[in-house]
Amino acid sequence: MPKMKTHRGSAKRFRVTGSGKIMRAKAYKSHILTKKSPKRKRNFRKETEMAEADRKVVARNLGLR
């Protein structure tokens, strides 16, 4: 049986930490930024942990588990 390939779209969007958590970028940062406060825009830069419900699918796409 051949090796599983990593889903390249997922590989560009998510990263795995040393402890195994899957991190993602935050949404709502791309446009219509004038009405958003500087604090809110600053917090969009940070990564956040993947939701539990989505973790299984993304992990498979990344070739984990």
C-alpha positions as a printed Julia matrix, in Angstrom:
65×3 Matrix{Float64}:
   0.0    0.0    0.0
   1.41   3.44  -0.9
   2.21   6.14   1.62
  -0.5    8.62   2.56
   0.01  12.06   1.09
  -0.32  15.24   3.14
  -3.18  17.5    2.03
  -1.17  20.49   0.81
  -3.94  23.03   1.46
  -4.18  21.9    5.08
  -0.4   21.9    5.47
  -0.31  25.6    4.55
  -3.1   26.55   6.99
  -2.34  24.55  10.14
   0.7   23.7   12.2
   1.3   21.13  14.9
   2.96  22.1   18.2
   5.49  19.98  20.02
   2.79  18.72  22.38
   0.56  17.71  19.46
  -1.97  20.54  19.42
  -3.13  21.76  16.0
  -2.97  25.55  15.67
  -4.84  27.73  13.2
  -4.96  31.4   12.24
  -7.94  33.54  13.25
 -10.65  34.63  10.83
 -11.98  38.14  10.0
  -8.57  39.77   9.49
  -8.5   40.21   5.71
 -10.72  43.21   4.91
 -13.11  45.84   6.32
 -10.53  46.65   8.98
 -11.49  50.33   9.47
 -14.35  49.59  11.86
 -12.33  47.1   13.92
 -10.45  48.35  16.95
  -6.63  48.19  17.07
  -6.83  45.76  19.99
  -9.1   43.44  18.02
  -6.85  43.58  14.94
  -3.79  42.91  17.1
  -5.42  39.8   18.55
  -6.1   38.45  15.05
  -2.31  37.99  14.63
  -2.2   35.3   17.31
  -2.83  31.65  16.55
  -5.46  29.68  18.4
  -6.03  25.99  19.01
  -8.16  24.01  16.58
 -11.71  23.21  17.71
 -12.22  19.7   19.05
 -14.9   18.95  16.46
 -12.57  19.7   13.51
  -9.39  18.21  14.92
  -9.93  14.64  13.66
 -10.4   15.65  10.01
  -7.49  18.1    9.99
  -5.18  15.61  11.71
  -5.9   13.04   9.0
  -5.23  15.64   6.27
  -1.88  16.45   7.89
  -0.95  12.77   8.01
  -1.25  12.39  11.79
  -2.95   9.48  13.56
